[in-house]
Amino acid sequence: MKKILLVEDDPNLGLLLQDYLQLKGKFDVVLCTDGEDGLRTFNKQNFDLCILDVMMPKKDGFTLGKDIRKVNTQVPIIFATAKTMLEDKSAAYDLGGDDYITKPFRIEELLLRINAMFKRVANKTDNNDEAAETQFSIGQYHFDYTTQIITDNDHQQKLSTKEAELLRLLCLKKNTVLTREEALLSIWHDDNYFNGRSMDVFLSKLRKYLRADPTVEIINVHGKGYKLLVS
């Protein structure tokens, strides 16, 4: 049975979601009503997925997600919030979120997203050859996907989860085209406009991290996608 951490400050909604997911999804759901309790609970137990409300007392969902990522870089995180601004969606992904659902939402939609998330995790685990490749040389840089760190001599740059996933895809396709659709579907699981804007932000950050080496360049391939060039 998959175990889910649900952190929701509205007790009525929290209990409704907990009961539904346990009954319909057959998940073991642990409910917390604030971010501090959520972090304590996460540190004491093992979870397969986290659902975090963003607007919460004591510790907001984004801060909680950031703290969880310090402990575990792999557990899937779904943010749930009434916020709809592009900046908030970008922040959710930048902090290592895997999905984003806007309130009010249908409870059935949340269950579909959870099932899809577990399916993607299972498919990623089954792909042993690709999963094994985690160390990359990029010009003067070394990129460790496992720790999400770019090393250049004595300098280290820590990446967010989404930045690390995007750079890894570019490395796997080094000197060839990574299509925009492939990147969006692989990392964001949806190639809509807002996710595309988020990805553009992460590409700009990766270019900044790699700019000290003139032999390394991430270029736009018009109408197709992107290419990591290493000469």
C-alpha positions in Angstrom: 0.0 0.0 0.0 1.4 3.4 -1.0 1.8 5.9 1.8 0.9 9.5 1.3 1.6 12.6 3.4 -1.3 15.1 3.1 -0.7 18.5 4.7 -3.9 20.6 4.6 -4.8 23.3 7.1 -8.6 23.1 6.4 -9.6 20.2 8.7 -12.9 19.5 6.8 -11.2 19.3 3.4 -8.3 17.4 4.8 -10.5 14.7 6.4 -12.6 14.5 3.1 -9.4 14.0 1.0 -8.0 11.5 3.5 -11.2 9.4 3.6 -11.6 9.5 -0.2 -8.0 8.6 -1.0 -8.0 5.8 1.5 -11.3 4.4 0.3 -11.1 4.9 -3.5 -7.3 4.9 -4.0 -6.6 2.4 -1.3 -3.7 4.5 0.0 -2.5 4.9 3.5 -2.9 8.7 4.1 -1.4 10.5 7.0 -3.0 14.0 7.6 -1.3 17.0 9.1 -2.8 20.4 9.5 0.2 22.7 9.4 3.6 22.8 7.8 5.7 22.3 11.0 3.7 19.2 11.9 4.0 18.0 8.3 7.8 18.3 8.4 8.1 16.5 11.7 5.9 13.7 10.4 7.8 13.4 7.2 11.1 13.0 9.1 9.7 10.3 11.3 8.0 8.1 8.6 8.6 6.9 5.0 6.3 8.3 2.4 5.8 7.5 -1.3 4.2 10.9 -2.2 3.4 14.3 -0.5 0.4 16.5 -1.2 1.1 20.0 0.3 -1.3 22.9 0.6 0.6 26.1 -0.1 -1.3 28.6 2.2 -0.8 27.2 5.7 0.0 28.6 9.2 3.4 28.2 10.9 5.2 26.9 7.7 3.7 27.5 4.2 3.7 24.6 1.6 6.5 26.0 -0.5 8.8 26.3 2.5 7.8 22.8 3.6 8.5 21.4 0.1 11.9 23.0 0.2 12.6 21.4 3.6 11.5 18.0 2.3 13.8 18.3 -0.7 16.7 18.8 1.7 16.0 15.4 3.1 14.7 13.5 0.1 15.2 14.6 -3.5 13.1 11.9 -5.1 9.8 11.6 -3.3 7.0 13.1 -5.6 5.4 16.3 -4.4 2.1 17.7 -5.5 1.3 21.3 -4.4 -2.3 22.3 -3.9 -3.2 26.0 -3.7 -5.8 28.6 -4.7 -3.0 30.7 -6.3 -3.0 30.7 -10.1 -0.2 33.1 -11.0 2.5 31.9 -13.3 5.1 33.0 -10.8 3.6 30.6 -8.2 3.6 27.7 -10.6 7.2 28.4 -11.4 8.0 28.6 -7.7 6.4 25.2 -7.1 8.5 23.5 -9.8 11.6 25.4 -8.9 11.3 24.1 -5.3 11.2 20.5 -6.6 7.5 20.0 -7.0 6.4 17.4 -9.5 2.8 18.6 -10.1 0.5 21.5 -9.2 -3.3 21.5 -8.7 -5.3 24.6 -8.3 -8.2 24.9 -5.8 -11.0 24.4 -6.1 -10.4 21.0 -7.7 -12.5 17.9 -8.2 -11.4 15.2 -5.8 -11.5 12.7 -8.7 -8.9 14.8 -10.5 -6.5 14.6 -7.6 -6.8 10.9 -7.5 -6.1 10.7 -11.3 -3.0 12.9 -10.8 -1.8 10.7 -7.9 -2.2 7.5 -10.0 -0.4 9.1 -12.9 2.4 10.1 -10.7 2.9 6.6 -9.3 2.8 5.2 -12.8 5.5 7.6 -14.0 7.7 6.7 -11.0 7.3 3.0 -11.8 8.2 3.5 -15.4 11.2 5.6 -14.5 12.4 2.8 -12.1 11.9 0.1 -14.7 14.1 2.0 -17.2 17.3 0.7 -15.6 19.7 1.8 -18.4 18.7 5.4 -18.3 18.4 5.5 -14.5 22.0 4.3 -14.2 23.4 7.2 -16.0 23.8 10.0 -13.4 27.4 11.3 -13.9 28.1 13.7 -16.8 31.1 15.7 -18.0 30.1 19.1 -19.6 33.3 20.9 -20.7 35.1 22.0 -17.6 32.1 21.0 -15.4 31.1 17.7 -13.7 27.4 17.2 -13.2 26.2 14.7 -10.6 22.5 14.1 -11.2 22.1 12.2 -7.9 23.2 15.0 -5.7 22.0 17.7 -8.2 25.3 19.5 -8.1 27.5 21.0 -10.8 31.2 21.2 -9.9 33.7 23.5 -11.5 37.1 23.1 -9.8 36.3 24.0 -6.2 33.0 25.7 -6.9 29.7 23.9 -6.5 26.3 24.9 -7.8 23.3 23.2 -6.2 20.4 22.7 -8.7 16.7 22.5 -8.0 15.1 19.2 -8.9 13.6 20.5 -12.2 16.9 22.2 -13.2 18.7 18.8 -12.6 16.1 16.9 -14.6 16.3 19.3 -17.5 20.1 19.4 -17.5 20.2 15.6 -17.4 18.0 15.4 -20.5 20.2 17.8 -22.3 23.3 15.8 -21.3 21.7 12.6 -22.6 21.0 14.3 -25.9 24.4 16.2 -25.9 25.1 17.8 -29.3 21.7 16.6 -30.6 18.2 18.2 -30.4 16.1 17.8 -27.3 12.6 18.6 -28.5 10.5 21.0 -26.4 7.6 18.5 -26.2 9.9 15.7 -25.0 11.3 17.9 -22.2 7.9 19.2 -21.1 6.2 15.8 -21.1 9.2 14.1 -19.4 9.6 16.6 -16.6 6.3 18.5 -16.3 4.1 15.8 -17.8 2.1 18.5 -19.7 3.3 20.6 -22.6 1.0 23.6 -21.9 1.9 27.2 -22.2 2.6 27.8 -18.5 4.9 24.8 -18.2 6.7 26.0 -21.3 7.3 29.4 -19.6 8.6 27.7 -16.5 11.0 25.6 -18.6 12.3 28.8 -20.3 13.2 30.2 -16.8 15.1 27.0 -15.9 17.0 27.1 -19.2 18.1 30.6 -18.5 19.4 29.6 -15.1 21.3 26.6 -16.6 22.9 28.9 -19.2 24.0 31.1 -16.3 25.5 28.2 -14.4 27.5 27.1 -17.4 28.6 30.4 -18.8 32.2 30.4 -17.5 33.1 27.7 -20.1 33.0 29.1 -23.7 33.0 25.6 -25.1 29.6 24.9 -23.5 26.4 26.4 -24.9 22.7 25.7 -24.7 21.1 26.9 -27.9 17.5 27.2 -29.2 16.8 25.2 -32.3 14.0 27.2 -33.9 10.7 25.3 -34.2 12.2 22.1 -32.6 13.7 22.6 -29.1 17.2 22.9 -27.6 20.7 21.6 -28.0 23.5 21.3 -25.5 26.7 22.0 -27.5 30.0 20.9 -26.1 33.0 21.5 -28.4 
